[in-house]
Amino acid sequence: GENVEQHPSTLSVQEGDSAVIKCTYSDSASNYFPWYKQELGKRPQLIIDIRSNVGEKKDQRIAVTLNKTAKHFSLHITETQPEDSAVYFCAASPVSGGYNKLIFGAGTRLAVHP
Amino acid sequence: DGGITQSPKYLFRKEGQNVTLSCEQNLNHDAMYWYRQDPGQGLRLIYYSQIVNDFQKGDIAEGYSVSREKKESFPLTVTSAQKNPTAFYLCASSKVRGETQYFGPGTRLLVL
């Protein structure tokens, strides 16, 4: 069935370093790939998304790349800051009967140390 | 996401009791979703609805029920058949075929 794998499960970096989180998906028909940031006890918030007709998208310190052939996409955070510490979820949206289902990865806990 | 509200913030359930979680949105979104999140895990889809009076089971629908009588509202009932209901429940909404889902603040359900 549809599946999204996310790595690593935890990531610890020093402030100012870069962080990279990778996801692979199983359904080749997936066409939308959002990334959410969730702080402790809070709701997931969309930070960036990419659609299958582009290979890369950037928004200030955050970028996402998509490789449709390999069925994987990655989140890149540059110049990390302590406030970037949170759990990050990737998701893929397979086309299923017209409904916009999102299949989520298990999450990556990012810790940025001052 | 500020246009989606969930209540209550915390809910306690006794054994054998049905409880209902509220989700309301004023974003004029047609699609609404319910997810369950267990500690240290991702989000799993319980039910989703694309239009009023229509809804579909997600991956873990057993022990849950929903209704969609109004576009703005998508309540979730956790029935006594759900034997392990302790979790963080998140409601989301999106435009029809808009893909981007926006989440409510969540309800934490605990069993007494």
Interface residues (C-beta under 8 A of the other chain):
Chain A: Q6 Y32 P34 Y36 K42 R43 P44 Q45 L46 D49 F89 S93 G98 Y99 N100 K101 L102 F104 G105 A106 G107
Chain B: D1 A31 G40 Q41 G42 L43 R44 L45 Y48 Q50 Q56 G58 L90 S94 R97 G98 E99 T100 Q101 Y102 F103 G104 P105 G106
